[in-house]
Amino acid sequence: MKRIWLAALAGTAFVPGLAHAQISDPKPGQGAPPSGPAPAPSASPTPAPTPGQSGTVVVAPVDESPIVPDADFEAAMPKIGGDINAPLEAMPSPTGGEAKPVPTTQGQATQQIQQQAEETFAAAPAEDPEFAKPLPPLAEFKVEPAPEDKVADKKSVTIRYVTREEGLSAVGLEGLFEDLSALENGGGKAANTAMVAARAREDERLAIRLLNSRGYYDATALSTIDQNPKTPGTVTATISVTPGPLYRLGDVKVQSDPTIPPGLLLRELNLNPGDPIEAERVQGAEANVALRLPQQGYPFVKVGQRDILLDEESHIGDYTLPVSLGPRAVFGDIRTEVGTGTLAEQAERRAQRGEGSGANGERRQRRQRRARKVVFDTKHIEVLRRYRPGDLYDVRAVDDLREAMIATSLFSTVSVEPVRTDKAGPDGTEVVDLLVRQNPGPARTLAAELGYSTGQGIRLTGSWTHRNLFPPEGALIVAGVLGTQEQGLTTTFRRSNAGQRDRTFQIAAQLNHQDYDAYESYTGTLSFRYSRDSTPIWQKRWTYYYGAELVGSNEDRWNYNSNQRDRGTWLIAAAPLFLGYDSSDNLLNPTRGFRIKGNASPETSVRGAARPYARFMLEGTYYQPVSTNIVVAGRARVGSIVGIARDDLPPSRRYYAGGGGSVRGFGYQELGPRSPDGKPVGGRSFNEFAIEARYRFGNYGIVPFIDAGQVYEGIYPTGQNIRFGAGIGGRLYTNFGPIRVDVATPIKRKPGESKISLYISIGQAF
């Protein structure tokens, strides 16, 4: 209001000045009428002015009598009769002739108008004969474009400019301004000065918005464009900013019903008198209310539109936030239904298009019936929840339930939302049910993986999985291995979330043939296992498994008693155990944290006589980023077998080292003691160490590494005769994990060892 009043006052002072100029100097173009011929002198000349006292000019009286007397004027006017419907009298002809009669009817008036129009307009010219000729056929038209005049384009003129800002650094906004500035994004080039000026005006508005967001609501910004005399064709664009006073919060009020506990809204809002009125801070505080209240029993809370009343004199803003709390709630039952956009609706649309006939139609109808059914009933969903009915509502438990259902990979979409029941709960709460809308997704998966490593050769694995063949979550998995040195087939029944959340039960039958330098074996295995596993979707801190195995294996070995290689058959019973802890940030490509894994397997080997023993292994890995794109990773692993002599162990149950997942630079199972025929025989203990630097740039990476390890005949990994391998690898990072290609060579290579080893697989080495 203050600025508007000053502008009005300035305008009123300006108008009299213009009027004075027009009167004092009546020249054409300055408000005076243009000069013209002087009027003829009248019959009665105007008396000349006579000078009076003190230089005053006295003007003689002017004759003010009328030009035409009133009596003469009235006599000249035509007389008007009393009949208003009578026809008008004819107007006198402008040429002085006799006037035409006035038509008395509408038809006569129309005829008279047409006659006048015909007399007024000239006759139309004769039509051009060309218009009467027929058009040529369409095929004879030429459709080639007219030739263009090729004129060399002149080189476009470019204006270069330098951007300066003044005043934003005082409030810490220069970095954000540079990121968003139209001048900065222009790269210092423009087609002309007008474009530079347009960008500067846009940056004026940007500077004002940024300052307002930090609480400077009286901020001003001005842009100037200056020529640089030293460098022609270059200008300097300057954005000068005056932040003005900083506005701070005055009263902070929340309009809502009472909360339990009292003051909950103000505590979660966390805006205090005296805080700067910053947009990010205010919006973040309101978002925190919408986030934290559903975690503390208020599932239906709604945050309204804030109101901030600014005082321009005190630079204080009073803040008011309306909040609709809704009822304080506790968990009730679970409801479920098939959501919209399901496979059933797609099948119905196909049926409407007539695609449902014959054998294909019957298959579609079966799919349609399956799609109308829910994947999980309420009983199985209750297995997945981590809360109890009657617990205070917490949206984190709702999100956890939804994520657990997504992790099963059986749904295209899943939603979980609270539903009011109007049932009273304890302590003045209301019971709310959870409505689970589930859209079934494809339950079958085909997977394949191809890899290569020195000593193992080419290895192709594939699998077919039906994740819900035996509902709920009863999967059938058929997997196979086809390689140059290994072939196998495995059939597995797996039930996820078996009786409780995150517990998996599986039974497997396997047939396998392996032909390596260390041994050749034909093996059949029956096993069962209870486990808690990590997946890329649901990575867990603690993992474990326990179970039992029954293995029958026919293998060849070096018989030190007969000093020759022979074959034997073993029956092995084992009870494998595993416990792991994982604090890393990613299952397939960790960049931070550590992992610890421990294995123990009490076993009994029967070949003529029963020989009990136990196998143990401990592994630790560590990941530490040293810069934004370099991660240093290290691994240590040791193992031991106690209670049996090495030569009494089946070769497939001994420890070996060397290969892509062990000590790179050596072939698969290449390290350790060797038989007289030069083949590895394995051992009862081993140790391995590795360190690598993972450098990533975009979706690619380079990994130099050094590995070390050895296998020993005794039960203690003494660390003697450690062998080292060094190499470098490449990584291609994808959404399902990195593709790894490593090339390594042994340090101080011995005769018979690989010169260069190559490893190709998916996932990091560890």
Buried (B, 14 or more C-beta within 10 A) or exposed (E): EEEEEEEEEEEEEEEEEEEEBEEEEEEEEEEEEEEEEEEEEEEEEEEEEEEEEEEEEEEEEEEEEEEEEEEEEEEEEEEEEEEEEEEEEEEEEEEEEEEEEEBEEEEEEEEBEEEEEEEEEEEEEEEEEEEEEEEEEEEEEEEEEEEEEEEEEEEEEEBBBBBEBBBBEEBEBBEBBBEBBBBBEBEBEBEEBEBBBEBBBBBBEBBBEBBBBBBBBBBBBBBEBEEEEEEEEBBBBBBBBEBBEBBBBBEBEBEBEEBBEEEBBBEBBBBEEEBBBBEEBBEEBBEBBEEBBBBBBBBBBEBBEBEBEBEEEEBBBBBBBBBEBBBBBBBBEBEBEBBEEBBBBBBBEBBEEEEBEEEEBEEBEEBBEBBBEBBBEEEBBEBBBEBEEEEBBBBEBBEBBBBBBBBBBBBEBBEBEBEBBEEEBEEEBBBBBBBBBBBBBEBEEEEEEBBBBBBBBBBBBBBEBBBBBEBBBBBBBEBBBBBEBBBBBBBBBBBBBBEEBBBBBBBBEBBBBBBBBBBBBBBEBEBBBBBBBBEEEBBBEEBBBBBEBEBBBBBBBBBEEEEEBEEBEBBBBBBBBBBBBBEBEBBBBBBEBBBBBBBBBBBBBBBEEEBEBBBBBBBBBBBEBEEEEBBBBBBBBBBBBEBBEBBEBBBBBBBBBBBBBBBBBBBBBBBBEBBEEEBBBBBBBBBBBBBBBBBBEEEEBEBEBBBBBBBBBEBEBEEEEBBBBBBEBBBEBEEEBBBBBBBBBBEEBEEEBBEEBBBBBBBBBB
